[in-house]
Amino acid sequence: MTTASKQKIIEQILRDPEAPTIINHLSEIIEKEKKARVEFYNSISTEELKTEFINGEVIIQSPVKKVHHDICFNLYKILDAYVTINDLGYIGCEKLMIRLTRNDYEPDLSFFRQEIAKDFKEDQNLFPAPDLVVEICSKKTEHRDRGIKFDDYAKHGIQEYWIINPTLNIVEQYLLNTTEYQLLKKSESGKLSSPTIEGLILDIESIFDRKLAQKEMLRMLK
């Protein structure tokens, strides 16, 4: 949402004779949500399933399918090898929780540049907005991956967002243009280069094939 759109909503509320009641009601909802978020932090643990806090609601994900796990593992091996050997930062995987203004997410993969990652603590369990996020969507999660997360990641300055379709073996690469994402690439093959992870170029097919992922990882380590 642009600044102009926000201003328009505010003006609409202020024109309403019930504006004070509306504002008080919103304040009550936000305060209730803040308390629920604190309870969420106190209740989660590393042993639980993937859990997120979105617009006041606790979202617990079902266990992932093998195809989801394999894609995540393949891509993690490739990215972690490249980022580590070149001392570019840190790759987070699945249960690492990022804390944004209102919501808390556990992306499938995330990249933090070295300037941010160098300050991470061993016992840290909440992390700032990363520079790149990867989500492997399913029928149950696609509406969030392309909806609230798509908007929220952009609003928090996450420079690059990949959405992976595990059924069609397609990667969509979005880059942030001021406040909105623009599609840079959508493909099931060829090369994928990342302006966010400096110098990274990988074969898209290696994301979906274990043997190709292994070769790509070894190539990264040379």
Secondary structure, DSSP 8 states (H G I E B T S, - for coil): --HHHHHHHHHHHHHSTTHHHHHHHHHHHHHHHHHHHHHHHHH--TTS--EEEETTEEEE-----HHHHHHHHHHHHHHHHHHHHTT-EEEEETT--EE-SS-EE--SEEEEEHHHHTT--TT---B---SEEEEE--TTTHHHHTTHHHHHHHHTT--EEEEEETTTTEEEEEEEETTEEEEEEEESSSEEEESSSTTEEEEGGGGT-HHHHHHHHHHHH-
